[in-house]
């Protein structure tokens, strides 16, 4: 029903077609980004039964992403 309404408006007002395309592609892009974060982000824990706290099973040599390091003088410095 909604798609038919959009097609009807696009036929009456062709200048709305770029608006529909941009809004639609933005929505699809946002949905794909959220799906990528949910699937591939290591911070997300989907299996709470077998591995309830995956952050406790880090090896000593595992790389943890850090953007800033706070030194003793409380000055933010980028991590090299």
CORPE-V629924 format. One record per helix or strand of 3 or more residues. SS is the DSSP state (H for helix, E for strand). FROM is the first residue (numbers start at 1). TO is the last residue. If there is no record, write none. Layout:
ss=[SS:SS]
from=[FROM:FROM]
to=[TO:TO]
//
This chain:
ss=[H:H:H:E:E]
from=[2:14:54:68:76]
to=[12:40:57:70:78]
//
